[in-house]
Amino acid sequence: MPDDSLPAKGPGRAGNGNFVLSEFVVKQVIGNTIEENVPLQNATATYEQTGGAGANPYGKWAVAAAIDGDAKGKTWGWAIMEKIGQPHSAVFETATDLTLADGATLTIALLQNLDNPNHTIGRFRLSATSSPRPIRAGQSTPPNIAALLAIAADQRNDAQKNELATHFRSIAPQLDPHRKQLAEIENARKELDARIPSTLITASVQPRMIRVLPRGNWMDDSGEPLTPAFPAVLSSVPASEARLTRLDLAKWIVSPENPLTARVFVNRMWKLVFGAGLSRKLDDLGAQGEWPSHPLLLDHLAARFIESGWDVKQLIKSIVMSDTYRQSSHATKELRELDPYNRWLARQGRFRIDAELVRDNALSISGLLVETIGGKSVKPYQPPGYFAYLNFPAREWQNDSGESLYRRGLYTHWQRQYLHPSLLAFDAPNREECTADRARSNTPLQSLVLLNDPSYVEAARAFAEQIVRNGGSTPRDRLNFAYRRAVSRDIKPAEAEVLERLLQAHLDEYKSDAAAANDLLTVGAKAAPADLDKSELAAWTSVARTILNLHEVITRN
């Protein structure tokens, strides 16, 4: 306990008010000769000093050191340096029920063996309890709870019972794991909130005067004052006597009287699931855009979208459960001649998936994809010299490790001036401006990326491991397994013959060149399995690279 007579009010006698309790010893003394140590456990304290821990085996001046029997050194013990001048308490539980023998005396010794003899406790108080409930240092019954406990149980109302139950849940030892889990979740949420960028926003006390500029001269303030208003071309603008703000504009954008927002959004969702919008001009549904192929359908979906409360999930569900969506993407020769671009939706669309999904798909097929939702950005593999032109200071790209290497492309770290080469090859935009509609190209460079980018080589090796372990005992069975996993169909005989020849050629090559097999199997951070034959695994990796390069793998059919 602190005291004005002690240095810095104590509670220790050291010049800084600190103390070190080396050992807390409880003994049962019977007569003049028999002494029995009372074992202690679960020591807790209101505070434990962290500063000056140095070589302290506990990593801090922990109260646990006061009941370790000096197993880790006599000089270590409990201290409270950072919080001197304040009351502190320590609680020590007996390891077993304590029963005193007839005529026995309970003695308590506070050993303080620090080299500095002044580090002793200047003022203290000892208390004991027979309570069967575990007690922690600093734990006391709040006055409001004590008042409720004083009320007879049969006289407490529902609110009082709920308050007592809530307090019990906050201290019950059996709920410690749940409270710990909840605390971890809260800390994770706080860390996530701390990573969200924030900006300083100021509010205008008095709106600035805006005038018509005579002949465009901004120095001439003789023009007519203006007030915020909607453009005259906009229809169904609500009348208002108050000064309009940007909030009024935002409300009008999502107003039921303004169908444009819903039409634009529905058109983009249609493009997402069919490969092209009902109007192919995604960023302009005005007079200069393309007239929708099915205007009534667009209006119907937009109206339902607004009526549903802008429910995106319901919108997508209504589209994907339609007969139009569930059509085959296979087209007859006659249909291709009549409608080469599928504007009349007589078949399902067929298009290459977006850049981020190409990598996600390969990782999913291989079993490497980590589907954890949320979290910070991750850094996948990049070619050497990726940051070669980044100076002041010069930096090098550092890949992530562990699961971060295999997270979805949505979480990839992005810098507009340093585009990811593999994403750029598949037409990912540079994000210097908003891009509503990505271009889709088909180039040899994309095939080279799928063959040589470390992400895809590593995915191919993991895919090959699955093929060898789970695909069966014959090459044909394994190839069929690979096709089912990669393109959701059985392999055709002609395809199987080609891949079997490729497998045999690479198997012969890697058996005669173990170094080449090892080079292939060591691409990426994930170690190759030690229990599989390296030559065989390398050969199947080559086959897996070929399968992952098929247009069916990167095409949405």
C-alpha positions as CSV (number, residue, x, y, z in Angstrom):
1,M,0.0,0.0,0.0
2,P,1.3,3.5,-0.7
3,D,2.2,5.8,2.2
4,D,3.5,9.4,2.3
5,S,6.4,8.4,4.5
6,L,7.8,6.2,1.7
7,P,10.0,7.3,-1.2
8,A,7.7,8.3,-4.1
9,K,4.8,7.1,-1.8
10,G,6.0,3.6,-2.1
11,P,4.8,1.0,-1.6
12,G,8.5,0.0,-1.7
13,R,11.4,1.4,0.3
14,A,13.7,1.9,-2.7
15,G,14.5,5.4,-3.8
16,N,12.1,5.0,-6.7
17,G,9.3,3.5,-4.6
18,N,9.7,0.0,-6.0
19,F,10.1,-3.4,-4.3
20,V,11.0,-6.9,-5.3
21,L,9.1,-9.8,-3.6
22,S,11.4,-12.8,-4.3
23,E,9.4,-15.5,-2.6
24,F,6.0,-15.8,-0.8
25,V,6.2,-18.8,1.5
26,V,3.4,-20.3,3.5
27,K,4.1,-23.0,6.1
28,Q,2.1,-25.0,8.7
29,V,4.1,-25.1,11.9
30,I,3.3,-27.9,14.4
31,G,4.9,-27.6,17.7
32,N,8.5,-26.3,17.7
33,T,10.0,-28.7,15.1
34,I,7.6,-29.7,12.4
35,E,7.2,-27.4,9.4
36,E,5.2,-28.3,6.4
37,N,5.2,-26.1,3.2
38,V,1.8,-25.2,1.9
39,P,2.1,-25.5,-2.0
40,L,0.7,-22.5,-3.9
41,Q,-0.5,-22.0,-7.4
42,N,-2.2,-19.5,-9.9
43,A,-0.5,-16.4,-8.6
44,T,-2.0,-13.2,-10.0
45,A,-1.3,-9.5,-9.4
46,T,-2.8,-6.2,-10.3
47,Y,0.3,-5.3,-12.2
48,E,3.7,-6.8,-13.1
49,Q,6.7,-4.7,-14.0
50,T,7.9,-5.1,-17.7
51,G,10.8,-2.6,-17.8
52,G,14.3,-3.8,-16.9
53,A,13.4,-7.5,-17.5
54,G,16.5,-8.1,-19.4
55,A,17.6,-11.7,-18.7
56,N,14.5,-12.3,-16.5
57,P,13.5,-15.9,-17.3
58,Y,9.8,-14.8,-17.0
59,G,10.2,-12.0,-19.5
60,K,8.9,-9.6,-16.8
61,W,9.0,-9.2,-13.0
62,A,6.1,-11.7,-12.7
63,V,4.3,-12.6,-9.5
64,A,4.7,-16.2,-10.6
65,A,8.4,-15.9,-9.6
66,A,7.3,-15.5,-6.0
67,I,6.0,-19.1,-5.8
68,D,8.5,-20.9,-7.9
69,G,10.7,-22.0,-5.0
70,D,13.5,-19.9,-6.5
71,A,13.8,-22.4,-9.3
72,K,14.8,-19.7,-11.7
73,G,17.0,-17.6,-9.4
74,K,16.7,-16.0,-6.0
75,T,16.8,-12.4,-7.2
76,W,13.9,-12.6,-9.5
77,G,10.5,-11.8,-8.2
78,W,7.4,-9.6,-8.3
79,A,7.9,-5.8,-8.9
80,I,5.7,-2.9,-10.0
81,M,8.2,-0.2,-11.1
82,E,6.0,1.5,-13.8
83,K,3.1,2.0,-11.4
84,I,4.6,3.2,-8.1
85,G,2.7,5.3,-5.6
86,Q,-0.4,3.2,-6.2
87,P,-2.0,0.3,-4.3
88,H,-1.3,-3.2,-5.6
89,S,-2.4,-6.6,-4.6
90,A,-1.2,-10.2,-5.2
91,V,-3.4,-13.3,-4.7
92,F,-1.9,-16.8,-4.2
93,E,-4.1,-19.9,-4.2
94,T,-3.4,-23.0,-2.2
95,A,-2.9,-26.0,-4.5
96,T,-5.0,-28.2,-2.2
97,D,-7.6,-27.7,0.5
98,L,-5.8,-26.4,3.6
99,T,-6.7,-28.1,6.9
100,L,-4.7,-27.1,9.9
101,A,-3.7,-29.8,12.4
102,D,-4.6,-29.4,16.0
103,G,-2.4,-26.8,17.6
104,A,-0.8,-25.8,14.3
105,T,0.2,-22.3,13.3
106,L,0.1,-20.9,9.8
107,T,3.2,-18.7,9.1
108,I,3.7,-16.5,6.1
109,A,7.2,-15.3,5.0
110,L,7.9,-12.5,2.5
111,L,11.4,-13.2,1.2
112,Q,13.1,-10.2,-0.5
113,N,16.5,-11.2,-1.8
114,L,17.3,-8.6,-4.4
115,D,21.0,-7.4,-4.2
116,N,19.8,-3.9,-3.4
117,P,18.6,-4.2,0.2
118,N,16.3,-1.2,-0.1
119,H,13.9,-3.0,-2.5
120,T,11.6,-4.2,0.3
121,I,7.9,-3.6,0.8
122,G,7.3,-0.6,3.1
123,R,3.7,-1.1,3.9
124,F,1.5,-4.1,3.3
125,R,-1.5,-6.0,4.6
126,L,-2.2,-9.8,4.5
127,S,-5.7,-11.3,4.1
128,A,-7.0,-14.8,3.8
129,T,-10.3,-16.3,2.6
130,S,-11.9,-19.7,2.6
131,S,-14.0,-18.9,-0.5
132,P,-14.1,-22.0,-2.8
133,R,-14.4,-19.7,-5.8
134,P,-11.1,-18.7,-7.5
135,I,-10.1,-15.1,-6.7
136,R,-7.9,-13.0,-9.0
137,A,-5.9,-9.9,-8.0
138,G,-7.8,-6.7,-8.5
139,Q,-11.0,-8.6,-8.6
140,S,-13.8,-7.2,-6.4
141,T,-17.5,-7.2,-6.4
142,P,-18.8,-3.9,-7.9
143,P,-21.1,-2.0,-5.5
144,N,-24.1,-2.4,-7.8
145,I,-23.7,-6.1,-7.9
146,A,-23.2,-6.3,-4.1
147,A,-26.4,-4.4,-3.7
148,L,-28.3,-6.9,-5.9
149,L,-26.8,-9.8,-4.0
150,A,-28.1,-8.4,-0.8
151,I,-31.6,-8.8,-2.1
152,A,-33.2,-12.1,-1.5
153,A,-33.2,-14.3,-4.6
154,D,-37.0,-14.7,-4.6
155,Q,-37.5,-10.9,-4.5
156,R,-35.3,-9.9,-7.5
157,N,-37.1,-8.7,-10.6
158,D,-36.1,-9.8,-14.1
159,A,-33.9,-6.8,-14.8
160,Q,-31.9,-7.5,-11.6
161,K,-31.6,-11.2,-12.5
162,N,-30.3,-10.3,-15.9
163,E,-27.8,-7.9,-14.5
164,L,-26.5,-10.6,-12.1
165,A,-26.3,-13.1,-14.9
166,T,-24.4,-10.7,-17.2
167,H,-21.9,-10.0,-14.4
168,F,-21.5,-13.7,-13.7
169,R,-20.7,-14.4,-17.4
170,S,-18.0,-11.8,-17.3
171,I,-16.1,-13.4,-14.4
172,A,-17.1,-17.2,-14.5
173,P,-13.8,-19.2,-14.9
174,Q,-15.5,-21.8,-17.1
175,L,-16.2,-19.1,-19.6
176,D,-12.5,-18.0,-19.8
177,P,-11.9,-19.7,-23.2
178,H,-15.0,-17.9,-24.7
179,R,-14.0,-14.5,-23.3
180,K,-10.4,-15.0,-24.6
181,Q,-11.8,-15.8,-28.1
182,L,-14.1,-12.8,-27.9
183,A,-11.1,-10.6,-26.9
184,E,-9.1,-11.9,-29.8
185,I,-11.9,-11.1,-32.2
186,E,-12.3,-7.6,-30.8
187,N,-8.5,-7.0,-31.1
188,A,-8.6,-8.3,-34.7
189,R,-11.5,-5.9,-35.5
190,K,-9.6,-3.0,-33.9
191,E,-6.5,-3.8,-36.0
192,L,-8.6,-4.0,-39.1
193,D,-10.2,-0.6,-38.3
194,A,-6.8,0.9,-37.6
195,R,-5.7,-0.1,-41.1
196,I,-8.6,1.6,-42.8
197,P,-7.4,4.9,-44.3
198,S,-9.1,8.0,-42.9
199,T,-9.2,11.5,-44.2
200,L,-9.8,14.8,-42.5
201,I,-13.2,16.3,-43.5
202,T,-14.2,19.8,-42.7
203,A,-17.7,21.3,-42.7
204,S,-18.3,24.7,-44.1
205,V,-19.8,27.1,-41.5
206,Q,-21.1,29.4,-44.3
207,P,-21.6,28.2,-47.9
208,R,-19.3,30.0,-50.3
209,M,-20.9,32.6,-52.6
210,I,-21.0,31.4,-56.2
211,R,-21.7,33.8,-59.0
212,V,-22.0,33.8,-62.8
213,L,-18.6,34.9,-64.2
214,P,-19.2,37.7,-66.7
215,R,-17.2,36.7,-69.8
216,G,-15.5,34.1,-67.7
217,N,-13.7,36.6,-65.6
218,W,-13.3,35.1,-62.2
219,M,-12.2,38.5,-60.7
220,D,-15.5,40.2,-61.7
221,D,-17.9,39.7,-58.8
222,S,-20.8,41.5,-60.4
223,G,-22.4,38.4,-61.8
224,E,-25.7,36.9,-60.6
225,P,-25.5,34.8,-57.4
226,L,-26.2,31.1,-57.9
227,T,-27.6,28.4,-55.6
228,P,-27.1,24.7,-55.9
229,A,-29.6,23.0,-58.1
230,F,-30.1,19.9,-60.2
231,P,-29.4,20.1,-63.9
232,A,-32.5,21.0,-65.8
233,V,-32.3,17.9,-68.0
234,L,-32.8,15.7,-65.0
235,S,-36.4,14.6,-64.6
236,S,-38.5,14.1,-61.4
237,V,-36.3,16.4,-59.3
238,P,-38.1,17.1,-56.0
239,A,-38.8,20.7,-55.2
240,S,-37.1,22.1,-52.2
241,E,-37.1,25.4,-50.4
242,A,-34.0,24.6,-48.5
243,R,-30.6,24.9,-50.0
244,L,-29.7,21.7,-51.8
245,T,-26.6,19.7,-50.9
246,R,-24.7,16.8,-52.2
247,L,-26.8,14.6,-49.9
248,D,-29.9,15.6,-52.0
249,L,-28.1,14.6,-55.1
250,A,-27.2,11.2,-53.6
251,K,-30.8,10.6,-52.6
252,W,-32.0,11.5,-56.1
253,I,-29.5,9.0,-57.6
254,V,-31.1,6.1,-55.7
255,S,-34.7,7.5,-55.8
256,P,-37.3,5.2,-57.3
257,E,-38.2,8.1,-59.7
258,N,-34.7,7.8,-61.2
259,P,-34.4,4.4,-62.9
260,L,-31.0,5.1,-64.5
261,T,-28.9,4.0,-61.5
262,A,-30.7,0.6,-61.3
263,R,-30.5,0.1,-65.1
264,V,-26.8,0.7,-65.1
265,F,-26.2,-1.6,-62.2
266,V,-28.4,-4.4,-63.6
267,N,-26.7,-4.0,-67.0
268,R,-23.3,-4.6,-65.3
269,M,-24.5,-7.6,-63.3
270,W,-25.8,-9.0,-66.6
271,K,-22.4,-8.5,-68.1
272,L,-20.9,-10.3,-65.1
273,V,-22.9,-13.5,-65.7
274,F,-23.3,-13.5,-69.5
275,G,-20.1,-11.9,-70.6
276,A,-21.8,-8.9,-72.2
277,G,-24.5,-6.5,-71.0
278,L,-27.9,-6.1,-72.4
279,S,-26.4,-2.9,-73.6
280,R,-22.7,-3.5,-74.4
281,K,-21.9,0.1,-73.6
282,L,-21.5,-0.3,-69.8
283,D,-20.4,3.2,-69.0
284,D,-23.0,5.1,-71.1
285,L,-26.7,4.2,-71.2
286,G,-27.6,7.6,-72.5
287,A,-28.5,8.7,-76.0
288,Q,-24.9,8.1,-77.2
289,G,-24.7,4.6,-75.8
290,E,-25.9,1.3,-77.4
291,W,-29.6,0.6,-77.3
292,P,-30.3,-2.5,-75.2
293,S,-31.0,-5.7,-77.0
294,H,-33.8,-6.4,-74.6
295,P,-35.0,-3.0,-73.2
296,L,-38.2,-4.4,-71.6
297,L,-36.1,-7.1,-69.7
298,L,-33.7,-4.4,-68.5
299,D,-36.6,-2.2,-67.3
300,H,-38.2,-5.2,-65.6
301,L,-35.0,-6.2,-63.7
302,A,-34.3,-2.6,-62.8
303,A,-37.8,-2.2,-61.3
304,R,-37.5,-5.4,-59.3
305,F,-34.1,-4.4,-58.1
306,I,-35.5,-1.1,-56.7
307,E,-38.6,-2.7,-55.2
308,S,-36.4,-5.3,-53.5
309,G,-34.5,-2.6,-51.6
310,W,-31.5,-2.8,-53.9
311,D,-31.0,-6.5,-53.0
312,V,-28.0,-7.6,-55.1
313,K,-28.2,-11.2,-54.0
314,Q,-31.8,-11.4,-55.1
315,L,-31.0,-9.8,-58.4
316,I,-28.2,-12.3,-59.1
317,K,-30.4,-15.2,-58.0
318,S,-33.2,-14.2,-60.3
319,I,-30.8,-14.1,-63.2
320,V,-28.9,-17.4,-62.6
321,M,-32.1,-19.3,-62.0
322,S,-33.6,-18.3,-65.3
323,D,-33.8,-20.6,-68.3
324,T,-31.7,-18.1,-70.3
325,Y,-28.8,-18.5,-67.9
326,R,-29.0,-22.3,-67.7
327,Q,-28.6,-22.8,-71.4
328,S,-25.5,-24.5,-72.9
329,S,-22.8,-22.3,-74.4
330,H,-22.6,-24.8,-77.3
331,A,-23.8,-23.2,-80.6
332,T,-24.8,-24.8,-83.8
333,K,-23.3,-23.6,-87.1
334,E,-26.7,-22.1,-88.1
335,L,-26.9,-20.2,-84.8
336,R,-23.4,-18.8,-85.1
337,E,-24.2,-17.5,-88.5
338,L,-27.5,-15.9,-87.4
339,D,-26.2,-14.4,-84.2
340,P,-22.4,-14.5,-84.0
341,Y,-22.2,-12.3,-80.9
342,N,-25.1,-13.9,-79.1
343,R,-27.1,-10.7,-78.8
344,W,-30.4,-12.6,-78.7
345,L,-29.3,-14.9,-75.9
346,A,-30.2,-18.1,-77.7
347,R,-27.2,-19.7,-76.0
348,Q,-25.1,-19.1,-72.9
349,G,-22.0,-16.9,-73.3
350,R,-18.5,-18.2,-73.6
351,F,-15.7,-15.9,-72.5
352,R,-12.2,-15.9,-70.9
353,I,-12.4,-15.2,-67.1
354,D,-10.8,-12.0,-65.7
355,A,-7.2,-11.8,-64.9
356,E,-7.5,-12.2,-61.1
357,L,-9.7,-15.3,-61.6
358,V,-7.3,-17.0,-63.9
359,R,-4.8,-17.3,-61.0
360,D,-7.5,-18.1,-58.5
361,N,-8.8,-20.9,-60.7
362,A,-5.4,-22.4,-61.0
363,L,-4.8,-22.3,-57.3
364,S,-8.3,-23.8,-56.7
365,I,-7.7,-26.7,-59.1
366,S,-4.4,-27.4,-57.4
367,G,-5.8,-27.2,-53.9
368,L,-3.6,-24.3,-52.9
369,L,-6.2,-21.6,-52.8
370,V,-6.7,-20.1,-49.3
371,E,-10.3,-19.0,-49.0
372,T,-10.0,-16.8,-45.9
373,I,-12.2,-13.7,-46.2
374,G,-10.8,-10.3,-45.3
375,G,-7.4,-9.2,-44.1
376,K,-4.6,-7.1,-45.4
377,S,-3.2,-7.1,-48.9
378,V,-0.8,-9.8,-49.9
379,K,2.2,-9.9,-52.2
380,P,2.5,-12.8,-54.7
381,Y,5.5,-13.8,-56.8
382,Q,7.0,-11.1,-59.1
383,P,9.9,-11.4,-61.6
384,P,13.4,-10.2,-60.5
385,G,14.0,-6.5,-60.8
386,Y,10.3,-5.7,-60.4
387,F,11.2,-2.6,-58.4
388,A,14.4,-1.8,-60.4
389,Y,13.2,1.6,-61.3
390,L,11.9,2.6,-57.9
391,N,14.3,4.9,-56.2
392,F,14.5,7.3,-53.3
393,P,15.0,4.9,-51.6
394,A,15.7,1.9,-53.8
395,R,13.6,-1.1,-52.9
396,E,13.2,-4.7,-53.7
397,W,10.0,-6.6,-54.0
398,Q,9.5,-9.1,-51.1
399,N,7.1,-11.9,-51.6
400,D,4.8,-12.9,-48.8
401,S,5.1,-16.3,-47.3
402,G,2.9,-19.1,-46.0
403,E,-0.9,-18.9,-46.7
404,S,-0.5,-15.3,-47.9
405,L,1.0,-16.5,-51.2
406,Y,-2.2,-18.4,-52.1
407,R,-4.9,-16.0,-51.3
408,R,-7.4,-14.7,-53.8
409,G,-6.4,-12.1,-56.4
410,L,-8.9,-9.7,-54.7
411,Y,-6.3,-9.2,-51.9
412,T,-3.3,-8.6,-54.1
413,H,-1.1,-5.6,-53.2
414,W,-1.4,-3.1,-56.0
415,Q,0.6,-0.1,-57.2
416,R,-0.6,1.8,-60.2
417,Q,3.0,2.5,-61.4
418,Y,4.1,-1.1,-61.0
419,L,1.5,-3.3,-62.6
420,H,1.6,-7.1,-62.0
421,P,2.9,-8.6,-65.3
422,S,0.8,-11.7,-65.1
423,L,-2.4,-9.6,-64.5
424,L,-1.5,-7.2,-67.2
425,A,-1.1,-10.0,-69.7
426,F,-4.7,-11.0,-69.1
427,D,-6.0,-7.4,-69.6
428,A,-6.2,-6.2,-66.0
429,P,-6.6,-2.4,-66.1
430,N,-3.9,-0.1,-64.6
431,R,-6.4,1.6,-62.3
432,E,-5.3,5.0,-63.3
433,E,-9.0,5.6,-64.1
434,C,-12.2,3.7,-63.6
435,T,-12.8,0.9,-66.0
436,A,-16.3,-0.4,-66.3
437,D,-15.6,-2.8,-69.2
438,R,-12.3,-4.7,-69.5
439,A,-10.9,-5.7,-72.8
440,R,-10.5,-9.4,-73.5
441,S,-7.6,-10.5,-75.7
442,N,-6.1,-13.8,-76.6
443,T,-2.4,-13.6,-77.1
444,P,0.6,-16.0,-77.0
445,L,2.0,-14.1,-74.1
446,Q,-0.9,-15.4,-71.9
447,S,0.1,-18.9,-72.7
448,L,3.7,-18.1,-71.7
449,V,2.5,-16.7,-68.4
450,L,0.5,-19.8,-67.7
451,L,3.6,-22.0,-68.4
452,N,6.3,-20.0,-66.7
453,D,4.9,-17.7,-64.0
454,P,6.0,-19.2,-60.6
455,S,2.4,-19.1,-59.3
456,Y,1.2,-21.3,-62.1
457,V,4.3,-23.6,-62.0
458,E,3.8,-24.1,-58.3
459,A,0.1,-24.7,-58.8
460,A,0.9,-27.2,-61.6
461,R,3.2,-29.1,-59.2
462,A,0.5,-29.2,-56.5
463,F,-2.0,-30.3,-59.1
464,A,0.4,-33.1,-60.2
465,E,0.7,-34.3,-56.6
466,Q,-3.1,-34.7,-56.4
467,I,-3.1,-36.5,-59.8
468,V,-0.4,-39.0,-58.6
469,R,-2.0,-39.5,-55.2
470,N,-5.7,-39.6,-56.0
471,G,-6.0,-40.2,-59.8
472,G,-5.5,-44.0,-59.9
473,S,-2.8,-46.3,-60.9
474,T,-2.7,-46.0,-64.7
475,P,-1.8,-42.9,-66.8
476,R,-5.2,-43.0,-68.4
477,D,-7.0,-43.0,-65.1
478,R,-4.9,-40.1,-63.8
479,L,-5.5,-38.1,-67.0
480,N,-9.2,-38.6,-66.6
481,F,-9.0,-37.5,-63.0
482,A,-7.1,-34.4,-64.0
483,Y,-9.6,-33.4,-66.7
484,R,-12.5,-33.9,-64.4
485,R,-10.9,-31.6,-61.8
486,A,-9.7,-29.0,-64.3
487,V,-12.5,-28.8,-66.9
488,S,-15.3,-30.9,-65.4
489,R,-15.4,-33.6,-68.1
490,D,-13.8,-36.8,-69.1
491,I,-10.8,-36.8,-71.3
492,K,-11.3,-37.7,-74.9
493,P,-9.2,-40.5,-76.4
494,A,-7.3,-38.2,-78.8
495,E,-6.4,-35.9,-76.0
496,A,-5.3,-38.8,-73.8
497,E,-3.0,-40.1,-76.5
498,V,-1.3,-36.7,-76.9
499,L,-0.8,-36.3,-73.1
500,E,0.4,-39.8,-72.6
501,R,3.1,-39.2,-75.2
502,L,4.0,-36.0,-73.5
503,L,4.1,-37.7,-70.1
504,Q,6.4,-40.5,-71.4
505,A,8.8,-38.0,-73.1
506,H,9.2,-35.9,-70.0
507,L,9.5,-39.0,-67.8
508,D,12.4,-40.2,-69.9
509,E,13.9,-36.7,-69.8
510,Y,13.7,-36.3,-66.1
511,K,15.0,-39.8,-65.3
512,S,18.1,-39.0,-67.3
513,D,18.4,-35.4,-65.9
514,A,17.7,-35.4,-62.1
515,A,18.9,-31.8,-61.8
516,A,16.2,-30.6,-64.3
517,A,13.5,-32.4,-62.3
518,N,14.8,-30.9,-59.1
519,D,14.8,-27.4,-60.6
520,L,11.2,-27.8,-61.7
521,L,10.0,-29.2,-58.3
522,T,11.7,-26.4,-56.3
523,V,9.8,-23.5,-58.0
524,G,7.7,-21.7,-55.4
525,A,7.8,-21.6,-51.7
526,K,5.8,-24.8,-51.0
527,A,8.2,-27.8,-50.7
528,A,7.6,-30.8,-52.9
529,P,6.6,-34.0,-51.2
530,A,9.5,-36.2,-50.2
531,D,7.6,-39.5,-50.6
532,L,7.0,-39.3,-54.3
533,D,9.4,-40.2,-57.1
534,K,10.9,-36.9,-58.3
535,S,11.1,-37.9,-62.0
536,E,7.5,-39.0,-62.0
537,L,6.2,-36.0,-60.2
538,A,8.2,-33.7,-62.5
539,A,6.7,-35.4,-65.6
540,W,3.2,-35.1,-64.2
541,T,3.9,-31.4,-63.4
542,S,4.7,-30.9,-67.1
543,V,1.3,-32.5,-67.9
544,A,-0.4,-30.4,-65.3
545,R,1.1,-27.2,-66.8
546,T,-0.2,-28.2,-70.2
547,I,-3.7,-28.9,-68.8
548,L,-3.8,-25.6,-66.9
549,N,-2.9,-23.9,-70.3
550,L,-6.0,-25.2,-72.0
551,H,-8.5,-22.6,-73.2
552,E,-11.2,-24.5,-71.3
553,V,-9.5,-23.9,-68.0
554,I,-9.4,-20.1,-68.4
555,T,-12.7,-19.9,-70.3
556,R,-16.1,-19.6,-68.7
557,N,-18.3,-22.1,-70.6
